[in-house]
Amino acid sequence: MSWLLFLDESGHDHRTMPYEVHGGFAIHTSKLWPFIGAIRNLEQSMFGTYLHQYGSELKGSKLLKKHRFRWAQQSPKLEAEPRRKHALNFLNSGKQGRKPRRIEFTAYGQACIAIAEEILLLLRSHEAKVFAAAIPCMSKPKDLEPDLLRKDLVFLFERYFYFLEMQQESGLIVMDGSEKQSDRKLIRHMERYFTQTSTGRQRTQWIVPVPMFVESDMAYGVQVADLCIYCLNWGWRLKEMAEPVRKEIEPFVWLLERVIWHGEGYRDGTTFRSHGTVYVPDPYTSR
């Protein structure tokens, strides 16, 4: 059996997010379908429908925008049944050619926040592990060596490798497809790392180094990966990370901390503690 590492990226446009983060979660193949089934049940219980039918997704940028919290706080917490009813009416208001009512805004905001929390709890109950690497929002050097896999991604795959080695099982990589040109570029960078460096070749003992690209609106795994790194981008900080946080996101990070991988790594004969989340302040310099 094997593991699937669902990955997405956050803040790569350097516009609205405090950091650039690549990451997501790994889940065992035997747990994937039960996990997806549980998410689909959550969607029905929260919204009375599936969000993709309304052009939306279970991504962090969709569920946890600032105004979702403002909407949710317009009234006391609604019971499950009226919340679902009014959240569904919110989604249908566009087709009905009307503006949502205040209670519908409130219900939809509360449903978005509630499902985000429940999804993160599902990660733990399905024994998933979170991996992510953050870097500052910075321009790429003009003299950068071509086809070089950036250091944060090297560190991300390093930690995935350590985890898989502990499990003695192989791991696949599933990514959110973007522009084909960008996807091909990433494949070239990964191919060079995994075939032309001694460390990369060692990693292929457990990592299948050929990523699979999927469309996020058709893949719950990638949407959940986005939710994870959105929360980390806005709420997870190490002491050298000075960008501001959103206080309302911190409780979601506390949930994620329960599923971030922690284990052992090794280098040059030395064993050390390793963690699934890492901050790389200098992604374009040598190690």
N, C-alpha and C positions, 0 to 999 in steps of 0.2 A: 504494500500500500504506500501512498505518498501524501504529500502536503501540497496545497496550493497557496501561493503568496499573491494576494490581490493588491495591486499597487495603483496609486494615482498621484497626482502632483497638485500642489497648492501654492499660490503666490508667484508662479513663474512669469506672470506678466509685470510684476514689480509695481503694481498700482494700488491695490487696496489692502493687501495682507502684510503683516509685519515681517515675515520671513518667507523664504522659499523652502518648501518641505516636500520631500518624496517619501512615500511610505504607504502603509496599509496594514493588513493582517494576514496571518497564515492560519489555515484551517485544514484539518485532516479530511481527506476525500470521503471518508466514511461519515463525517459529520456535516458535509456541505448541504446535502439535500434536506435533512431535518432543519438545518439553520435557515435555509431559504424558505421552507414551508412555514417556519415560525414567524419569519418576517412578513410573509404574505398574510398570515392570520392577523398579525399586528396591524397591517394596513387596513384590513377590513374592519377591525374592531375600533380603530381610531377615526377613520375617514368614511367608512361604509363603502369603499371602492378602492381601486388601485390608482395611485397617482399618475402612472404613465398614461392612463387614459385621458388625462387632462394636461398632458405636456409637461409634467413635473417629475421630480425624482426625489429619492431619499438621500440627497447629498447635504452636506453641512451648510453650504451656501443657500440651499433652499429651505432647510428646516430651522436654522439657527440665526437667521438674519436679525439685526437689532430690532427691527419693527415687529418681528414675531413675538418678542418678549413684551414689547409695548402693548400689542394687541392682547396678549394673554393676561396682562395685569389690569385690564379694563374692568374686570369683575372678579368676584371670588371663583375659586376652582369649581368647574361644572362637573356634574355627575357624568358617567361614561355615556349613557344613552342620549341625553340632550346634547352633549358635546359632539358625538358622532353625527347626530341629525343636523346640527347647525354647521358643522364642518363640511358635510356633504352639500348643504345648501350654498355654502361659500363657493365651493368648486363649481357648482352648477349655475351660479349667478351670471357668469359670462355668457353662457349659452342662452340664458333667459333674458339677456339684454338689460340687466339691471345692476345697480351697485349693491354690494353685500351690505346687509344690516349690521349694526354694531355688535349684536350678539354673535353673528356669524364670523366676523373678524376675530372676536374673542375666542370662540370655539376652535377656529382653525389655528390660531396661535398656540393655544393650549395643547391641541392635538399634535402639532409639529414638535413642540418641546417634549411632550410625553413619549412620542414614538422614538425620538432620538435617545432618550434615556433608556428606554426598554431595549433598543437595539444594542446599545453598549453592554447592557446586562446579559443579552443573549450571547455576546462574544465569550463572556466568562463561562456561562453554562454549557457552551459547546467547545470549551477548552481551546479557544483560539489564542493566538499570540500576536501582539502588535510590534511592528518594526517601523522605524521612521528615522530619517536623517534631515536635519535642518541646516540651512546656510543663510548668511545675510543676503539681502537683496542687493546685488552688485552686478556690474557689467563684466562680461567675459573679456579677458585680456586679448588684444589683437594678435599677439605673437604666440597664442596658445598652440601647442602641438596638435595637429589634426587627428581625429579619430581617437582621442584620449578619453577614457571613461572618467568622469569627474570623481573626485575623491569621496564626496558624500555618498555616491552610489556604490563605490568600492566598499566603503564601510558598511553600508546597508546590506550588501550581499555577503560581506564577511560575517555579520551577525546571523544572517539567515543560515549560512553554512555551519556555524558553530551549533546553532539550534538543531539542524538536521542531523549533524554528526552525533549529538547527544541522543537523538531519537533513533539513529541507525535506519533512516528512511530517506528516500529521495524527495526532491521538491521541485515543483514547477512554478513558473512566474506568469501571472496574468495581469495585463496592463490595459488601461483605458486608451483606446485608439484615438489619436488626434489627427493632425494632417499627415498624409502618407509620407511626405518628405521628411518630417520630423521623426516619424516612426522608423523609417529606414536608417536615418542618421544614428538613432539610438541603437539599433541592431548592429550597425557597423562598430560602434564604440564597444558594445558588449562582446561582439565577436572577437575584436582585437584583444580585449582584456582576458577573456576566457580561453583563447587559443595561443596568444603570443606572450603571455607573462607566466612565469612559473607559479605564482600564487593563484592566478586565475585558473590555470590548468588543474591545480590541486582542488579548487572549489568545485570543479565539475564531477568530482567523486560523488557528490550528493546533490548539487544543483544542476538541473537541466537548463543549459544556458541559452535556450531559444525561447524568447517570450512569446506568449500568445496575446494578440490584441483583440479586444472586444469593444462593442459600443456600450457605453455606460447605461444608456436608457433601456438596454435589454439584459443587463447583468447586475443583479443585486450585489454581488461581491464587490464590484468596483465602486458602486454607490456607497457601500458601507466603508470601504477604504477611504473615500473622500470625506465621509463624516468623521472618521478617526483623525485624519491629518488636519482637517479644518479646526477641530477642537484643540489639537496639539499646537497648531500655529497661533491660536489666540489665547491659549491658557497654560501651556507647558513652558517652563523656563528653568534654565540652569543659571548659576550665578553670573556667568559672562554674557548672558542674553539680556540686553537692556531695553528692548522694544516693549511698548505698553501691552498690557493684557486687557481682555474684557472680563470683568469680574463675574458676569453671568455665565461665562463659559467654564469657569474653574470647577464647578461641581461635576461637569462631564469629564474633565481631565482626571478628577479623583476616581471616577469609575474606570477610566482607561488605565490608570496606574495599576489596577489589579490584573490586567492582562498584558502589560508590557513584559516582554521576555527578559529574564535575568539568568545568566549562567556563567560559564567559564570560556575564555578564549586563550589562545596561546600564540607566542611568537618567539622565534630564536631560542627555543627551549624553555621559555618562561611562561608560566600559567598565570592568568589574571582574571579578575571579575570583568564580565562584559554585560552590556545592557542593550536592549532592543532599540532604544532611542538614543540618538547622538547628535550633538551640535558640532558643526565643522566650520569654524570661522574663516578658514583659508582654503576654500575648495579647489583653487587652481594652482596651489603650490605643491611641491613634492612632499612626501610623507615626512 
